[in-house]
Amino acid sequence: MDCQQCRDVVSASLDDEATPAERTDADAHLSGCDECRRYAASAERVTRLGRVRPIGDVPDVVTPLLASLGIALPDPPEPAVPAVPELTCHSGGCCAASEPAAAAAPRSACGCPATCGCGCQQGAACRCSTRAA
């Protein structure tokens, strides 16, 4: 394999296009050719930089193009607001807001009243179930 063939295989290898036989032949050539080893190292560096380099700001070309054609983009929809979950230990349990004492009680980080016996008051994981409001 001559240097040009080796460089072609190095390039193809960087794109995962070289066959195993081509890679074996190129590796044999690279073991004895300093110039091709330098080329391979440089090509690997350039390929890596091209694949991982952050991209800069990309100008919006769609809006002006569509405007030139008389087409306006619709306004984006408002993001959906997720429903606030309602915590309840059990139907009618200590976290149920229907109980006056539970509704007025201070709440812990998980939303359970301070009187809840789910374990969250002692630092354990909350054992209450969550259901959509």
C-alpha positions in Angstrom: 0.0 0.0 0.0 1.4 3.4 -0.9 0.9 6.6 1.1 -2.0 7.9 -0.9 -3.9 4.7 -0.6 -3.2 4.6 3.2 -4.5 8.2 3.5 -7.6 7.3 1.7 -8.2 4.4 4.0 -7.4 6.6 7.1 -10.1 9.0 5.9 -12.6 6.2 5.2 -11.9 4.7 8.6 -12.7 8.0 10.3 -16.1 7.8 8.6 -16.5 4.1 9.4 -16.4 3.3 5.7 -13.2 1.2 5.5 -13.3 -2.5 5.4 -11.5 -4.6 8.0 -9.0 -5.7 5.3 -8.3 -2.1 4.3 -7.7 -1.1 7.9 -5.3 -4.0 8.4 -3.3 -3.0 5.4 -3.3 0.7 6.4 -2.2 -0.2 10.0 0.7 -2.2 8.5 1.7 0.8 6.4 1.3 3.2 9.3 3.6 1.1 11.5 6.5 1.9 9.1 5.6 5.4 7.8 6.1 8.5 10.0 4.6 10.8 7.5 1.4 8.8 7.2 1.2 8.5 11.1 1.4 12.3 11.3 -1.3 12.6 8.7 -3.5 10.1 10.5 -3.1 11.9 13.8 -3.9 15.2 12.2 -7.0 13.8 10.4 -8.3 12.2 13.6 -7.9 15.6 15.4 -9.7 17.5 12.7 -12.5 14.9 12.6 -12.9 15.0 16.4 -13.0 18.8 16.4 -15.6 18.8 13.6 -17.8 16.4 15.5 -17.6 17.9 19.0 -17.0 21.6 18.4 -20.0 23.7 19.7 -21.9 25.3 16.9 -22.3 29.1 16.9 -25.6 31.0 16.6 -27.5 30.0 13.5 -29.5 32.8 11.9 -33.2 32.3 11.3 -33.6 32.0 7.6 -37.0 30.4 7.6 -39.1 33.4 8.8 -37.7 35.8 6.2 -37.9 33.2 3.4 -41.6 32.5 4.2 -42.3 36.2 4.6 -40.8 36.8 1.1 -43.4 34.2 -0.2 -46.2 35.9 1.7 -46.5 33.1 4.3 -46.6 33.9 8.0 -45.8 31.4 10.7 -48.6 30.9 13.3 -47.8 32.0 16.9 -46.5 29.1 18.9 -49.1 27.6 21.3 -48.9 28.4 25.0 -47.1 25.7 26.9 -49.5 23.4 28.8 -49.5 23.9 32.5 -49.3 20.6 34.3 -52.0 19.8 36.8 -50.9 20.2 40.4 -51.0 16.7 42.0 -53.2 16.2 45.0 -51.6 14.1 47.8 -53.7 11.7 49.7 -52.6 8.9 51.9 -55.7 6.9 51.4 -59.3 7.9 50.5 -60.3 10.0 53.5 -56.8 9.6 55.1 -54.8 12.2 57.1 -53.7 14.1 53.9 -57.1 14.5 52.5 -57.9 18.2 52.2 -61.5 17.5 53.0 -60.6 17.2 56.7 -60.4 20.7 58.3 -57.4 19.8 60.5 -55.4 18.5 57.5 -56.3 21.5 55.3 -55.1 24.0 58.0 -52.0 22.0 59.1 -48.5 23.1 58.0 -47.2 21.1 55.1 -43.9 19.2 54.7 -41.7 19.3 51.5 -43.7 16.6 49.9 -47.0 18.4 50.5 -48.3 16.2 53.4 -49.6 17.9 56.5 -47.3 17.9 59.5 -49.6 15.4 61.2 -49.2 12.8 58.4 -47.9 9.4 59.4 -46.4 8.5 56.0 -42.8 8.7 57.2 -41.9 11.9 55.4 -41.8 13.9 58.6 -39.0 11.7 59.9 -36.9 12.0 56.7 -38.1 8.8 55.1 -39.6 8.7 51.6 -43.2 9.7 51.4 -45.5 6.7 51.2 -48.5 8.7 50.1 -50.0 8.2 46.7 -50.3 11.0 44.2 -53.2 11.5 41.9 -53.9 14.3 39.5 -56.2 17.1 40.7 
